[in-house]
Amino acid sequence: MPVPQNDYDLIVVGAGIVGMSTALWAQKEGLNVLICDPNPPGSGTTYGSACTIATYACIPVNNPSIFTSLPHLLTSRESPLSFNLWHGLKNPRWMLSFLNNCRAANVRHITQALGQILACADGGLDPLIAEAKAEDLIVSNDCLYVWSSRSGYESAEDSNAMRRAQGVEFDELSPDEVRQLEPNLQIPIHRGLQFKGARHITDPQELVARMQRRFEALGGKYLPQGVVRCQPDDTGVTAYTGDGTEIRAGHLALTAGARSGQIKGTGAENLPLGTERGYHILYRNHGGQVSRPVGWAEAGFYATPMAHGLRIAGTVEINNIDAAPNAKSIAYLQRKSHEMFGQLGNPDDTWLGHRPTMPDALPVIGPSSASSRVILAFGHQHIGLTLGGVTGKIVTELARGQVPQCDISNFAPQRFGRQG
């Protein structure tokens, strides 16, 4: 029987920051690449993030304190967390696994694993920024995290100690030092952290668009179609798009974020991929309120100066991926942003996105249990923008038959046992 001929070396499914980083890395390293996505590149979760290159973000949402704070978080009008009980009852396995990973020993392991890959993040992203000539979209002005109460700050002391243990550099700031840096803040300030060397992106969708243009200039192909299933074999993978087109490649990289589990035949459909829905609002005429991203710890969001204004981005909603937007989350962000800066008026834009989340807060990066021809790369939770570049580099190394320079043993799909 004749061996099927491959049309490409690599098919990338999903054109967010992880997918486009994978495509550009692979194309510039000499592979023949096709990237598929029915939506404009960078228009999904990448578009709506808080836009921080958060190399300091090694502390997972999973935390031992969640056991005592969960009742308040779920019932308070002033909570950044919302939870659909019916969704939780329909997904008890995911919820129980998430809670199990809130144990102190597991949190230490997760923090170490995230710290290791975050140390590789700049080396994965910076070459792509240079390749795409996107340096003008990057601002190097550190990042602030502030607490408005003593109790809030003291509850974070263990987490901050773990950050230091992972090599994260930050200065502890007094209230006066915080206000000297950001005089427009109107909330009480108990303490702040200034993450040294932190950067942010003023327009993440434009970054992805420039990466796409460079990818195509190098000979890569973009297909505005969704892949619905794939069939791997000994010599490659056949991908099937929504219109019935069949495409053949040596490898397939699944980088479709929260939708990755919907692509049949990849093995991802057997993994416990959940969704943390997040929101942002934008005030177009108030971009000058802050000079760097400022995270308000107790409120669970960042205020970030963007090319298009002031973005207030954050909150966590545990709910079905296709549920209607939660008006309470938008109202919460507007109310809290007015507390933070005074009267800003009504937001000019609102947005809902879907963070792909595994119950252990670690991404899935590595060959699928279904076939080594399928490489999984999703589940980056709150730090996809930060880890997109290094994930693309790792996937490229795997597709070329190389051992990744960054250790990915903690991110193997097989860590979830027989279901993976």
MONOR-V65338 format. One record per pair of residues at least 24 apart in sequence whose ideal C-beta (glycine too) atoms are under 10 Angstrom apart, sorted by the first residue. I is the first residue (numbers start at 1). J is the second residue. If there is no record, write none. Layout:
BEGIN
I;J / I;J
END
This chain:
BEGIN
3;233 / 3;234 / 3;235 / 3;236 / 4;233 / 4;235 / 4;236 / 4;237 / 4;238 / 4;246 / 4;248 / 5;235 / 5;236 / 5;248 / 6;32 / 6;235 / 6;236 / 6;237 / 6;238 / 6;247 / 6;248 / 6;249 / 6;250 / 6;251 / 7;32 / 7;34 / 7;221 / 7;236 / 7;238 / 7;239 / 7;246 / 7;247 / 7;248 / 7;249 / 7;250 / 8;32 / 8;33 / 8;34 / 8;35 / 8;220 / 8;221 / 8;236 / 8;237 / 8;239 / 8;247 / 8;248 / 8;249 / 8;250 / 8;251 / 8;252 / 9;33 / 9;34 / 9;236 / 9;249 / 9;250 / 9;251 / 9;399 / 9;400 / 10;34 / 10;35 / 10;220 / 10;237 / 10;249 / 10;250 / 10;251 / 10;252 / 10;253 / 10;375 / 10;395 / 10;396 / 10;398 / 10;399 / 10;400 / 11;35 / 11;36 / 11;221 / 11;223 / 11;227 / 11;230 / 11;236 / 11;237 / 11;238 / 11;239 / 11;247 / 11;248 / 11;249 / 11;250 / 11;251 / 11;252 / 11;253 / 11;254 / 11;374 / 12;36 / 12;37 / 12;215 / 12;220 / 12;222 / 12;227 / 12;249 / 12;251 / 12;252 / 12;253 / 12;254 / 12;255 / 12;256 / 12;375 / 12;377 / 12;392 / 12;395 / 12;399 / 13;37 / 13;226 / 13;227 / 13;228 / 13;230 / 13;239 / 13;241 / 13;252 / 13;253 / 13;254 / 13;255 / 13;256 / 13;259 / 13;260 / 13;263 / 13;266 / 13;268 / 13;374 / 13;377 / 13;378 / 14;39 / 14;41 / 14;44 / 14;226 / 14;227 / 14;253 / 14;254 / 14;255 / 14;256 / 14;257 / 14;259 / 14;260 / 14;263 / 14;377 / 14;378 / 15;39 / 15;40 / 15;41 / 15;42 / 15;43 / 15;44 / 15;46 / 15;208 / 15;211 / 15;212 / 15;215 / 15;222 / 15;223 / 15;224 / 15;255 / 15;256 / 16;41 / 16;42 / 16;43 / 16;44 / 16;45 / 16;46 / 16;47 / 16;49 / 16;204 / 16;205 / 16;208 / 16;255 / 16;256 / 16;257 / 16;356 / 16;378 / 16;380 / 16;384 / 16;385 / 16;388 / 17;41 / 17;42 / 17;44 / 17;45 / 17;46 / 17;47 / 17;49 / 17;125 / 17;128 / 17;201 / 17;204 / 17;205 / 17;207 / 17;208 / 17;211 / 17;255 / 17;257 / 17;380 / 17;384 / 17;385 / 17;386 / 17;387 / 17;388 / 17;389 / 17;391 / 17;392 / 18;45 / 18;46 / 18;253 / 18;254 / 18;255 / 18;256 / 18;257 / 18;356 / 18;363 / 18;365 / 18;377 / 18;378 / 18;379 / 18;380 / 18;384 / 18;385 / 18;387 / 18;388 / 18;389 / 18;390 / 18;391 / 18;392 / 18;395 / 19;44 / 19;46 / 19;208 / 19;211 / 19;253 / 19;254 / 19;255 / 19;256 / 19;257 / 19;377 / 19;378 / 19;388 / 19;391 / 19;392 / 19;395 / 20;46 / 20;128 / 20;132 / 20;207 / 20;208 / 20;209 / 20;210 / 20;211 / 20;212 / 20;214 / 20;215 / 20;220 / 20;222 / 20;255 / 20;388 / 20;389 / 20;392 / 21;124 / 21;125 / 21;127 / 21;128 / 21;207 / 21;208 / 21;211 / 21;215 / 21;255 / 21;377 / 21;384 / 21;387 / 21;388 / 21;389 / 21;390 / 21;391 / 21;392 / 21;393 / 21;395 / 21;396 / 22;215 / 22;253 / 22;254 / 22;255 / 22;375 / 22;377 / 22;388 / 22;389 / 22;391 / 22;392 / 22;393 / 22;394 / 22;395 / 22;396 / 22;399 / 23;211 / 23;212 / 23;214 / 23;215 / 23;216 / 23;218 / 23;220 / 23;221 / 23;222 / 23;253 / 23;255 / 23;392 / 23;395 / 23;396 / 24;127 / 24;128 / 24;131 / 24;132 / 24;208 / 24;210 / 24;211 / 24;212 / 24;213 / 24;214 / 24;215 / 24;216 / 24;218 / 24;220 / 24;389 / 24;392 / 24;393 / 24;396 / 25;124 / 25;127 / 25;128 / 25;131 / 25;211 / 25;215 / 25;389 / 25;390 / 25;391 / 25;392 / 25;393 / 25;394 / 25;395 / 25;396 / 25;397 / 25;399 / 26;215 / 26;218 / 26;220 / 26;251 / 26;253 / 26;392 / 26;393 / 26;395 / 26;396 / 26;397 / 26;399 / 26;400 / 27;131 / 27;214 / 27;215 / 27;216 / 27;217 / 27;218 / 27;219 / 27;220 / 27;221 / 27;396 / 28;127 / 28;128 / 28;131 / 28;214 / 28;215 / 28;218 / 28;219 / 28;220 / 28;396 / 29;218 / 29;393 / 29;396 / 29;397 / 29;399 / 29;400 / 29;402 / 30;218 / 30;396 / 30;400 / 31;219 / 31;220 / 31;249 / 31;250 / 31;251 / 31;396 / 31;399 / 31;400 / 32;219 / 32;220 / 32;221 / 32;249 / 32;250 / 33;215 / 33;218 / 33;219 / 33;220 / 33;221 / 33;222 / 33;249 / 33;251 / 33;253 / 33;396 / 33;399 / 34;220 / 34;221 / 34;222 / 34;223 / 34;227 / 34;239 / 34;247 / 34;249 / 34;252 / 35;212 / 35;215 / 35;216 / 35;220 / 35;221 / 35;222 / 35;223 / 35;224 / 35;253 / 35;255 / 36;221 / 36;222 / 36;223 / 36;224 / 36;225 / 36;226 / 36;227 / 36;239 / 36;241 / 36;242 / 36;245 / 36;247 / 36;252 / 36;256 / 37;222 / 37;223 / 37;224 / 37;225 / 37;226 / 37;227 / 37;255 / 37;256 / 37;259 / 38;223 / 38;224 / 38;225 / 38;226 / 38;227 / 38;241 / 38;242 / 38;243 / 39;224 / 39;226 / 40;205 / 40;208 / 40;209 / 40;212 / 40;224 / 41;205 / 41;208 / 41;209 / 41;211 / 41;212 / 41;213 / 41;215 / 41;222 / 41;224 / 42;203 / 42;204 / 42;205 / 42;206 / 42;207 / 42;208 / 42;209 / 42;210 / 42;211 / 42;212 / 43;205 / 43;208 / 43;209 / 44;205 / 44;208 / 44;256 / 44;257 / 44;258 / 44;259 / 44;353 / 44;354 / 44;384 / 45;204 / 45;257 / 45;258 / 45;259 / 45;275 / 45;277 / 45;278 / 45;351 / 45;352 / 45;353 / 45;354 / 45;355 / 45;356 / 45;380 / 45;384 / 45;385 / 46;201 / 46;204 / 46;205 / 46;207 / 46;208 / 46;257 / 46;353 / 46;384 / 46;385 / 46;388 / 47;203 / 47;204 / 47;205 / 47;206 / 47;208 / 47;280 / 47;351 / 47;353 / 48;204 / 48;205 / 48;278 / 48;279 / 48;280 / 48;282 / 48;311 / 48;313 / 48;349 / 48;350 / 48;351 / 48;352 / 48;353 / 48;354 / 48;355 / 49;200 / 49;201 / 49;204 / 49;278 / 49;280 / 49;302 / 49;304 / 49;311 / 49;313 / 49;314 / 49;351 / 49;353 / 49;355 / 49;382 / 49;383 / 49;384 / 49;385 / 49;386 / 50;143 / 50;200 / 50;201 / 50;204 / 50;278 / 50;280 / 50;293 / 50;295 / 50;301 / 50;302 / 50;303 / 50;304 / 50;306 / 50;311 / 50;312 / 50;313 / 50;314 / 50;382 / 50;385 / 51;137 / 51;139 / 51;199 / 51;200 / 51;201 / 51;202 / 51;203 / 51;204 / 51;207 / 51;280 / 51;293 / 51;302 / 51;304 / 51;305 / 51;306 / 51;307 / 51;311 / 51;313 / 51;385 / 52;143 / 52;195 / 52;198 / 52;199 / 52;200 / 52;201 / 52;292 / 52;293 / 52;295 / 52;302 / 52;304 / 52;313 / 52;382 / 52;383 / 52;385 / 52;386 / 53;118 / 53;121 / 53;122 / 53;125 / 53;126 / 53;129 / 53;138 / 53;139 / 53;140 / 53;143 / 53;197 / 53;198 / 53;199 / 53;200 / 53;201 / 53;293 / 53;383 / 53;385 / 53;386 / 53;387 / 53;388 / 53;389 / 54;118 / 54;121 / 54;143 / 54;195 / 54;198 / 54;199 / 54;200 / 54;293 / 54;295 / 54;302 / 54;382 / 54;383 / 54;385 / 54;386 / 54;387 / 55;115 / 55;117 / 55;118 / 55;119 / 55;120 / 55;121 / 55;122 / 55;125 / 55;143 / 55;166 / 55;167 / 55;168 / 55;169 / 55;195 / 55;197 / 55;198 / 55;199 / 55;383 / 55;386 / 55;387 / 56;115 / 56;118 / 56;143 / 56;145 / 56;163 / 56;166 / 56;167 / 56;168 / 56;169 / 56;170 / 56;193 / 56;195 / 56;196 / 56;197 / 56;198 / 56;383 / 56;386 / 57;114 / 57;115 / 57;118 / 57;121 / 57;143 / 57;163 / 57;168 / 57;195 / 57;198 / 57;295 / 57;381 / 57;382 / 57;383 / 57;386 / 57;387 / 58;110 / 58;111 / 58;112 / 58;113 / 58;114 / 58;115 / 58;116 / 58;117 / 58;118 / 58;119 / 58;159 / 58;162 / 58;163 / 58;165 / 58;166 / 58;167 / 58;168 / 58;383 / 59;107 / 59;110 / 59;111 / 59;114 / 59;115 / 59;156 / 59;158 / 59;159 / 59;160 / 59;162 / 59;163 / 59;166 / 59;168 / 59;361 / 60;101 / 60;102 / 60;106 / 60;107 / 60;109 / 60;110 / 60;111 / 60;113 / 60;114 / 60;159 / 60;360 / 60;361 / 60;362 / 60;381 / 60;382 / 60;383 / 61;98 / 61;101 / 61;102 / 61;110 / 61;276 / 61;300 / 61;316 / 61;355 / 61;357 / 61;361 / 61;381 / 61;382 / 62;97 / 62;98 / 62;99 / 62;100 / 62;101 / 62;102 / 62;103 / 62;106 / 62;107 / 62;110 / 62;111 / 62;359 / 62;360 / 62;361 / 62;362 / 63;101 / 63;102 / 63;103 / 63;104 / 63;107 / 63;110 / 63;155 / 63;156 / 63;158 / 63;159 / 63;361 / 64;102 / 64;103 / 64;104 / 64;105 / 64;106 / 64;107 / 64;158 / 64;159 / 65;102 / 65;107 / 65;155 / 65;156 / 65;158 / 65;159 / 66;98 / 66;99 / 66;102 / 66;107 / 67;99 / 67;102 / 67;103 / 68;155 / 69;155 / 70;99 / 70;102 / 73;300 / 73;316 / 74;318 / 77;328 / 77;331 / 77;332 / 77;335 / 78;298 / 78;299 / 78;332 / 78;335 / 78;336 / 78;339 / 79;298 / 79;299 / 79;300 / 79;315 / 79;316 / 79;332 / 80;278 / 80;279 / 80;296 / 80;297 / 80;298 / 80;299 / 80;300 / 80;301 / 80;314 / 80;315 / 80;316 / 80;317 / 80;329 / 80;332 / 80;333 / 80;336 / 81;276 / 81;300 / 81;315 / 81;316 / 81;317 / 81;318 / 81;329 / 82;277 / 82;279 / 82;315 / 82;316 / 82;317 / 82;318 / 82;319 / 82;326 / 82;328 / 82;329 / 82;332 / 83;316 / 83;317 / 83;318 / 83;319 / 84;277 / 84;317 / 84;318 / 84;319 / 84;320 / 84;323 / 84;326 / 85;318 / 86;319 / 86;320 / 86;323 / 87;274 / 87;275 / 87;317 / 87;318 / 87;319 / 87;320 / 87;321 / 87;323 / 88;318 / 88;319 / 90;320 / 91;272 / 91;274 / 91;318 / 91;320 / 91;359 / 93;272 / 93;359 / 93;419 / 94;272 / 94;273 / 94;274 / 94;275 / 94;318 / 94;357 / 94;358 / 94;359 / 95;274 / 95;318 / 95;359 / 96;359 / 97;272 / 97;274 / 97;358 / 97;359 / 97;360 / 97;416 / 98;272 / 98;274 / 98;318 / 98;357 / 98;358 / 98;359 / 98;360 / 98;361 / 99;359 / 100;359 / 100;360 / 101;358 / 101;359 / 101;360 / 101;361 / 101;362 / 102;361 / 104;158 / 106;360 / 106;361 / 107;158 / 107;159 / 107;162 / 107;360 / 107;361 / 108;158 / 108;162 / 108;165 / 109;360 / 109;362 / 109;410 / 110;162 / 110;360 / 110;361 / 110;362 / 110;410 / 111;159 / 111;162 / 111;163 / 111;165 / 111;166 / 111;361 / 112;162 / 112;165 / 112;166 / 112;410 / 113;360 / 113;361 / 113;362 / 113;363 / 113;407 / 113;408 / 113;409 / 113;410 / 113;411 / 114;166 / 114;361 / 114;362 / 114;363 / 114;381 / 114;383 / 114;387 / 114;410 / 114;411 / 115;162 / 115;163 / 115;165 / 115;166 / 115;167 / 115;168 / 116;166 / 116;167 / 116;406 / 116;407 / 116;408 / 116;409 / 116;410 / 117;362 / 117;363 / 117;365 / 117;380 / 117;383 / 117;386 / 117;387 / 117;390 / 117;391 / 117;394 / 117;406 / 117;407 / 117;408 / 117;410 / 117;411 / 118;166 / 118;167 / 118;168 / 118;383 / 118;386 / 118;387 / 118;390 / 119;166 / 119;167 / 119;168 / 119;390 / 119;406 / 120;387 / 120;389 / 120;390 / 120;391 / 120;393 / 120;394 / 120;404 / 120;405 / 120;406 / 120;407 / 120;408 / 121;383 / 121;385 / 121;386 / 121;387 / 121;388 / 121;389 / 121;390 / 121;391 / 121;406 / 122;197 / 122;199 / 122;386 / 122;389 / 122;390 / 123;389 / 123;390 / 123;393 / 123;405 / 123;406 / 124;386 / 124;387 / 124;388 / 124;389 / 124;390 / 124;391 / 124;392 / 124;393 / 124;394 / 124;396 / 124;405 / 124;406 / 125;199 / 125;201 / 125;207 / 125;385 / 125;386 / 125;387 / 125;388 / 125;389 / 125;390 / 125;391 / 125;392 / 125;393 / 126;199 / 126;389 / 127;389 / 127;393 / 128;207 / 128;210 / 128;211 / 128;214 / 128;215 / 128;388 / 128;389 / 128;390 / 128;392 / 128;393 / 129;199 / 129;201 / 129;207 / 129;210 / 129;211 / 129;389 / 130;214 / 131;210 / 131;211 / 131;214 / 131;215 / 131;217 / 131;218 / 132;206 / 132;207 / 132;208 / 132;209 / 132;210 / 132;211 / 132;212 / 132;213 / 132;214 / 132;215 / 132;217 / 133;210 / 133;213 / 133;214 / 134;201 / 134;203 / 134;206 / 134;207 / 134;208 / 134;209 / 134;210 / 134;211 / 134;214 / 136;202 / 136;203 / 136;206 / 136;210 / 136;307 / 137;200 / 137;201 / 137;202 / 137;203 / 137;204 / 137;206 / 137;207 / 137;210 / 137;307 / 138;199 / 138;200 / 138;201 / 138;202 / 138;207 / 139;198 / 139;199 / 139;200 / 139;201 / 139;202 / 139;291 / 139;292 / 139;293 / 139;304 / 139;305 / 139;306 / 140;197 / 140;198 / 140;199 / 140;200 / 140;292 / 141;181 / 141;197 / 141;198 / 141;199 / 141;200 / 141;290 / 141;291 / 141;292 / 141;293 / 141;305 / 142;169 / 142;170 / 142;171 / 142;181 / 142;193 / 142;194 / 142;195 / 142;196 / 142;197 / 142;198 / 142;199 / 142;200 / 142;291 / 142;292 / 142;293 / 143;170 / 143;193 / 143;194 / 143;195 / 143;196 / 143;197 / 143;198 / 143;199 / 143;200 / 143;292 / 143;293 / 143;294 / 143;295 / 143;302 / 143;304 / 144;170 / 144;173 / 144;178 / 144;181 / 144;182 / 144;185 / 144;192 / 144;193 / 144;194 / 144;195 / 144;198 / 144;290 / 144;291 / 144;292 / 144;293 / 144;294 / 144;295 / 144;296 / 144;302 / 144;303 / 145;170 / 145;173 / 145;178 / 145;191 / 145;192 / 145;193 / 145;194 / 145;195 / 145;198 / 145;293 / 145;294 / 145;295 / 145;296 / 145;297 / 145;302 / 146;173 / 146;175 / 146;178 / 146;179 / 146;181 / 146;182 / 146;185 / 146;187 / 146;188 / 146;189 / 146;190 / 146;191 / 146;192 / 146;193 / 146;194 / 146;294 / 146;295 / 146;296 / 146;297 / 146;298 / 146;299 / 146;340 / 147;178 / 147;187 / 147;188 / 147;189 / 147;190 / 147;191 / 147;192 / 147;193 / 147;295 / 147;296 / 147;297 / 147;298 / 148;175 / 148;185 / 148;187 / 148;188 / 148;189 / 148;190 / 148;191 / 148;296 / 148;297 / 148;298 / 148;299 / 148;339 / 148;340 / 149;187 / 149;188 / 149;189 / 149;190 / 149;191 / 149;297 / 149;298 / 150;190 / 150;191 / 151;190 / 151;298 / 152;190 / 152;191 / 152;296 / 152;297 / 152;298 / 152;299 / 153;190 / 153;191 / 153;192 / 153;193 / 153;297 / 153;298 / 154;190 / 154;191 / 155;297 / 155;298 / 156;191 / 156;193 / 156;297 / 156;298 / 159;297 / 160;191 / 160;193 / 163;193 / 163;195 / 168;193 / 168;195 / 168;196 / 168;197 / 168;198 / 169;194 / 169;195 / 169;196 / 169;197 / 169;198 / 170;194 / 170;195 / 170;196 / 170;197 / 170;198 / 171;195 / 171;196 / 178;294 / 181;290 / 181;291 / 181;292 / 181;294 / 182;289 / 182;290 / 182;291 / 182;292 / 182;294 / 182;303 / 182;341 / 183;289 / 183;290 / 183;291 / 184;286 / 184;288 / 184;289 / 184;290 / 184;291 / 184;294 / 184;303 / 184;340 / 184;341 / 184;342 / 185;289 / 185;290 / 185;294 / 185;296 / 185;303 / 185;340 / 185;341 / 185;342 / 186;289 / 186;338 / 186;339 / 186;340 / 186;341 / 186;342 / 187;294 / 187;296 / 187;298 / 187;299 / 187;336 / 187;339 / 187;340 / 187;341 / 188;339 / 189;296 / 190;297 / 190;298 / 191;297 / 192;294 / 192;295 / 192;297 / 193;295 / 193;297 / 194;292 / 195;292 / 195;293 / 195;295 / 198;292 / 198;293 / 198;386 / 199;292 / 199;293 / 199;386 / 200;292 / 200;293 / 200;302 / 200;304 / 200;305 / 200;306 / 200;385 / 201;304 / 201;306 / 201;307 / 201;385 / 201;386 / 202;287 / 202;304 / 202;305 / 202;306 / 202;307 / 202;308 / 202;311 / 203;306 / 203;307 / 203;308 / 204;306 / 204;307 / 204;384 / 204;385 / 204;388 / 206;307 / 207;385 / 207;388 / 208;385 / 208;388 / 211;388 / 211;389 / 211;392 / 221;247 / 223;247 / 226;256 / 226;259 / 226;262 / 226;263 / 227;252 / 227;254 / 227;256 / 227;262 / 227;263 / 227;264 / 227;265 / 227;266 / 228;262 / 228;263 / 228;264 / 228;265 / 229;262 / 229;263 / 229;264 / 229;265 / 229;266 / 229;269 / 230;254 / 230;263 / 230;264 / 230;265 / 230;266 / 230;267 / 230;368 / 230;370 / 230;371 / 230;373 / 230;374 / 231;264 / 231;265 / 231;266 / 231;370 / 231;371 / 231;373 / 232;265 / 232;266 / 232;267 / 232;368 / 232;370 / 232;371 / 232;372 / 232;373 / 232;374 / 233;371 / 233;373 / 234;371 / 234;372 / 234;373 / 235;373 / 236;371 / 236;373 / 237;265 / 237;266 / 237;370 / 237;371 / 237;373 / 237;374 / 237;375 / 238;265 / 239;263 / 239;265 / 239;266 / 239;374 / 240;264 / 240;265 / 249;373 / 249;399 / 250;373 / 250;399 / 250;400 / 250;401 / 251;367 / 251;371 / 251;372 / 251;373 / 251;374 / 251;375 / 251;395 / 251;396 / 251;398 / 251;399 / 251;400 / 251;401 / 252;368 / 252;371 / 252;373 / 252;374 / 252;375 / 252;376 / 252;399 / 253;374 / 253;375 / 253;376 / 253;377 / 253;378 / 253;391 / 253;392 / 253;395 / 253;396 / 253;398 / 253;399 / 254;364 / 254;368 / 254;374 / 254;375 / 254;376 / 254;377 / 254;378 / 254;395 / 255;356 / 255;365 / 255;375 / 255;376 / 255;377 / 255;378 / 255;380 / 255;384 / 255;388 / 255;391 / 255;392 / 255;395 / 256;356 / 256;376 / 256;377 / 256;378 / 257;353 / 257;354 / 257;355 / 257;356 / 257;377 / 257;378 / 257;379 / 257;380 / 257;384 / 258;321 / 258;353 / 258;354 / 258;355 / 258;356 / 258;357 / 258;378 / 258;379 / 259;321 / 259;354 / 259;356 / 259;378 / 260;356 / 260;364 / 260;376 / 260;377 / 260;378 / 260;379 / 261;321 / 261;356 / 261;378 / 261;379 / 262;321 / 263;374 / 265;368 / 265;370 / 265;371 / 265;374 / 266;368 / 266;369 / 266;370 / 266;371 / 266;374 / 266;375 / 266;376 / 266;413 / 267;364 / 267;367 / 267;368 / 267;369 / 267;370 / 267;371 / 267;374 / 267;376 / 267;413 / 267;414 / 267;419 / 267;420 / 268;364 / 268;368 / 268;369 / 268;370 / 268;374 / 268;376 / 268;378 / 268;379 / 268;413 / 268;420 / 269;370 / 270;368 / 270;369 / 270;370 / 270;413 / 270;416 / 270;418 / 270;419 / 270;420 / 271;358 / 271;364 / 271;368 / 271;369 / 271;376 / 271;378 / 271;379 / 271;413 / 271;414 / 271;415 / 271;416 / 271;419 / 271;420 / 272;357 / 272;358 / 272;359 / 272;360 / 272;364 / 272;379 / 272;416 / 272;419 / 272;420 / 273;321 / 273;356 / 273;357 / 273;358 / 273;359 / 273;364 / 273;376 / 273;378 / 273;379 / 273;416 / 274;318 / 274;321 / 274;354 / 274;355 / 274;356 / 274;357 / 274;358 / 274;359 / 274;379 / 274;381 / 275;317 / 275;318 / 275;319 / 275;320 / 275;321 / 275;322 / 275;323 / 275;353 / 275;354 / 275;355 / 275;356 / 275;357 / 276;315 / 276;316 / 276;317 / 276;318 / 276;319 / 276;353 / 276;354 / 276;355 / 276;356 / 276;357 / 276;361 / 276;381 / 276;382 / 277;315 / 277;316 / 277;317 / 277;318 / 277;319 / 277;320 / 277;321 / 277;323 / 277;325 / 277;326 / 277;329 / 277;352 / 277;353 / 277;354 / 277;355 / 277;357 / 278;313 / 278;314 / 278;315 / 278;316 / 278;317 / 278;329 / 278;351 / 278;352 / 278;353 / 278;354 / 278;355 / 278;382 / 279;312 / 279;313 / 279;314 / 279;315 / 279;316 / 279;317 / 279;325 / 279;326 / 279;328 / 279;329 / 279;330 / 279;332 / 279;333 / 279;350 / 279;351 / 279;352 / 279;353 / 280;304 / 280;306 / 280;311 / 280;312 / 280;313 / 280;314 / 280;315 / 280;330 / 280;333 / 280;347 / 280;349 / 280;350 / 280;351 / 280;352 / 280;353 / 281;309 / 281;310 / 281;311 / 281;312 / 281;313 / 281;329 / 281;330 / 281;331 / 281;332 / 281;333 / 281;334 / 281;337 / 281;344 / 281;346 / 281;347 / 281;348 / 281;349 / 281;350 / 281;351 / 282;306 / 282;308 / 282;309 / 282;310 / 282;311 / 282;312 / 282;313 / 282;347 / 282;348 / 282;349 / 282;350 / 282;351 / 283;308 / 283;309 / 283;310 / 283;311 / 283;312 / 283;334 / 283;337 / 283;341 / 283;344 / 283;345 / 283;346 / 283;347 / 283;348 / 283;349 / 284;308 / 284;309 / 284;310 / 284;345 / 284;347 / 284;348 / 284;349 / 285;309 / 285;310 / 285;344 / 285;345 / 285;348 / 286;310 / 286;311 / 286;312 / 286;337 / 286;341 / 286;342 / 286;344 / 286;345 / 286;347 / 286;348 / 287;311 / 289;337 / 289;340 / 289;341 / 289;342 / 289;344 / 290;340 / 290;341 / 294;340 / 294;341 / 296;336 / 296;337 / 296;339 / 296;340 / 298;336 / 299;332 / 299;333 / 299;335 / 299;336 / 299;337 / 299;339 / 299;340 / 300;332 / 300;333 / 300;336 / 301;332 / 301;333 / 301;336 / 301;337 / 301;340 / 303;336 / 303;337 / 303;340 / 303;341 / 308;348 / 308;349 / 309;347 / 309;348 / 309;349 / 310;337 / 310;341 / 310;344 / 310;347 / 310;348 / 311;337 / 311;347 / 311;349 / 311;351 / 312;336 / 312;337 / 312;338 / 312;340 / 312;341 / 312;344 / 312;347 / 312;350 / 313;351 / 313;353 / 314;382 / 316;355 / 316;357 / 316;381 / 316;382 / 317;352 / 317;354 / 317;355 / 318;357 / 319;354 / 321;354 / 321;356 / 322;354 / 323;352 / 324;352 / 325;350 / 325;351 / 325;352 / 326;352 / 355;379 / 355;380 / 355;381 / 355;382 / 355;383 / 355;384 / 356;380 / 356;381 / 356;384 / 357;381 / 357;382 / 358;411 / 358;413 / 358;415 / 358;416 / 359;416 / 360;410 / 360;411 / 360;415 / 360;416 / 362;410 / 362;411 / 362;412 / 362;415 / 363;387 / 363;391 / 363;408 / 363;410 / 363;411 / 364;408 / 364;411 / 364;412 / 364;413 / 364;414 / 364;415 / 364;416 / 364;420 / 365;390 / 365;391 / 365;394 / 365;395 / 365;398 / 365;404 / 365;406 / 365;408 / 365;410 / 365;411 / 365;412 / 365;413 / 366;394 / 366;395 / 366;398 / 366;404 / 366;408 / 366;409 / 366;410 / 366;411 / 366;412 / 366;413 / 366;414 / 366;415 / 367;398 / 367;412 / 367;413 / 367;414 / 368;413 / 368;414 / 368;420 / 369;412 / 369;413 / 369;414 / 369;416 / 369;417 / 369;418 / 369;419 / 369;420 / 370;413 / 370;420 / 372;398 / 373;399 / 374;413 / 375;399 / 375;413 / 376;411 / 376;412 / 376;413 / 376;420 / 377;408 / 377;411 / 378;413 / 379;411 / 379;413 / 380;411
END
